[in-house]
C-alpha cells in the first residue's frame, strides 16, 4: 500500500465517521449502521496490509467516534452494531501488533464502561457481554499484562461479575464462559481481586464475589451474594469439561 492509497483510506475513514456521528434527521439509522460496517471493513483491510499506525485509525477517529455514540442517547440498535463491530475486530484482526495496540492504554476498556450500557436492554447487554467473552478468549499468560490496569486490577473480570446474576439466561451463560476463561489462567500476575483467600477479608465491602475451585474433573463457580440477613451461596457446576480437564 502506497501513500496515495493511504490518503484514500483516510478520506473514507473521515467520511464514515462523519456519517456515524451525524445525528441529524437527514441521516437515517440504516446509514449510520452501514457506516459502522464500512469502518470495520476498512480497519480489517488496513490491518491485513499492516498500515494501521500510519492511518492512525484508533486514537484519532474510530474509538472516539464509537465512544461518543455509546455515550449518546441514540437508538439502541446503533450501539448494538458498535459492540458487534468491536467483537468482530477483536476476533478477526490478524496483525498481533494491532491487537496489542488496541488493548494498550485502556483503549478497549474506555468503550466498555458499564454506564455506556442500558442494563434494562437485554439485547444490548447480550452484545456487550459478547465483547467481554471475545476478549477473554484472547487472554494468554503471555499477553495478560495488557488486560491489567496498574498491574492490580483486571476490569474485564469486574465487568463480567457485574452481570453474573443478570435475568437473561443467554447473558449469564456468556458471562460464565468469560469468567472461566479468565480463572483457568495460571499466572503469578493474576490480580489479588481474583484470589479467594484475600477476598475473604473484603467480603463485607463487596456486593458479590467469585470463588473458583478446580481439579481435573470439575470446575465449580460459587457466587457469594451479600444480603441483609447474611450470605446466600449459589453453586454452578460444570462437570468434566473437556476444554479444561487437561489443566
ABEGO torsion letter per residue (X at the ends): XBAAAAAAAAAAAAAAAAAAABABAABBAAAAAAAAAAAAAAAAAAAAAGAAAAAGAAAAAAAAAAAAAAABABBAAAAAAAAAAAAAAAAABABAAAAAAAABGGAAAAAABAAABBAABAAAAAAAAAAAAAAAAABBAAAAAAABBGGABBAAAAAAAAAAABABAAAAAAAAAAAAAAAABBBAABBAAABAAAAAAAAAABABBBBBBBBAABBBBBBBBBBAAEBBBBBBBBBGBAAAAAX
